[in-house]
Amino acid sequence: MSASDAASESEVRPARRKPESLAKLKRAARKLFVERGYHATRPQDIAREAGLGHGTFYLHFPDKRACFLSFVEDARTELDDHVRARVGAHQTLEELIANTLHAIYAYSESHPGVLGAAMTDEAVIDAEGVQAMPLLQRWGRDWAATVQTAAEQGRGAKFYDADVVGQAIVGAIHQAASEGSRSGRNPEDVVRNLTLFLVRALKP
């Protein structure tokens, strides 16, 4: 191998390693945030879990907060994709709500602890004291858009403030899921009751 070939290869290696090391760090961070929570997880713990040097963490993330927000965004994208794959277009309001709830609970069951860890709102405050938008609040905005669309299509009541109702729906889902899990309720019963309640509340 010539000197120029060796130089070219050395330039390519970091480019190959970088996506791989980032993927390893994300997997490790996800595991530790779920198992330990935000506050008990340190950057060096994530790097060690990933089998990488401590300094490698800072090649990809400026701090733990940025790493956590990346985890939250990945969880949100995963859930969005999971829901979209199971909720079709042109559904009644009842079908839309029921299928969305089923998809959310199915994701939670197949990815234990991920949503709970991603909802650690108090952990997303940076050094300047600026708080990132919590995951629940972002979901509330998504539900607000759904409520607004349903109203425009004549499938839902038009007299609500969609932004307020969207946040209320997310709160109801979160609390019902927490209580259902704590009390050992059948998820099907939780979805059925919550669907009936929301449909009655939102009907035109």
Secondary structure, DSSP 8 states (H G I E B T S, - for coil): --HHHHHHHHHHHHHHHHHHHHHHHHHHHHHHHHHH-STT--HHHHHHHHT--HHHHHHH-SSHHHHHHHHHHHHHHHHHHHHHHH--SS--HHHHHHHHHHHHHHHHHHSTTHHHHHT-GGG-B-TT--B---HHHHHHHHHHHHHHHHHHTTSS-SSS-HHHHHHHHHHHHHHHHHHHHHHT--HHHHHHHHHHHHHHHH--
